[in-house]
Amino acid sequence: MRVGNQTRDVVEGEMMIFDDSIEHEARNSSNQQRVVLIFDIWRPEITEQERTMLCSIFEKIEEFD
């Protein structure tokens, strides 16, 4: 997995946390299926008002999917 200019190996059974607002990519070069569980966590410096505005933006984006 690459996040920005850092590359890390995914280790089975271990948790990995990264900021997905930074350019990132993941590749599964094995022949086995990989399942990923994603949690979205608000950055602590974002205010409640900013969260509300961002949620509104995300809802509008989802309407186009």
C-alpha positions as a printed Julia matrix, in Angstrom:
65×3 Matrix{Float64}:
   0.0     0.0    0.0
   1.24    3.46  -0.86
   0.1     6.66   0.87
   1.85    9.74  -0.46
   5.49    8.72  -0.85
   5.39    6.05   1.89
   4.94    2.39   1.0
   4.01   -0.28   3.56
   3.3    -3.98   3.35
  -0.14   -5.07   4.46
   0.19   -7.65   7.24
  -2.67  -10.1    7.67
  -4.56   -9.52  10.91
  -2.94   -6.15  11.6
  -4.69   -2.79  11.49
  -3.52    0.02   9.25
  -4.63    3.63   9.65
  -3.95    6.29   7.04
  -5.29    9.63   5.84
  -7.17    8.94   2.62
  -7.2    12.63   1.71
  -3.59   12.0    0.64
  -3.07   10.29  -2.72
  -3.04    6.55  -2.04
  -3.22    3.18  -3.76
  -3.39   -0.46  -2.8
  -2.58   -3.53  -4.83
  -3.24   -7.19  -4.15
  -0.57   -9.05  -6.11
  -1.51  -12.42  -4.59
  -4.0   -14.86  -6.02
  -6.01  -14.76  -2.78
  -9.03  -12.59  -2.06
  -8.44   -9.73   0.34
 -11.25   -8.16   2.35
 -10.87   -4.65   3.75
 -13.0    -3.11   6.5
 -13.09    0.67   6.25
 -14.0     3.08   9.05
 -14.33    6.78   8.32
 -13.07    8.89  11.22
 -13.36   12.66  11.41
 -10.11   14.53  11.83
 -10.13   16.14  15.31
  -9.44   19.66  14.03
 -12.64   19.75  11.92
 -15.37   21.73  13.67
 -18.98   20.56  14.03
 -20.06   23.2   11.49
 -17.47   21.96   8.99
 -18.64   18.36   9.52
 -22.23   19.39   8.8
 -21.19   21.15   5.6
 -19.03   18.22   4.5
 -21.87   15.76   5.15
 -24.14   17.88   2.94
 -21.56   17.84   0.17
 -21.1    14.04   0.46
 -24.88   13.5    0.32
 -25.11   15.55  -2.88
 -22.25   13.59  -4.44
 -23.98   10.29  -3.58
 -27.12   11.47  -5.42
 -25.11   11.32  -8.67
 -23.75    7.77  -8.12
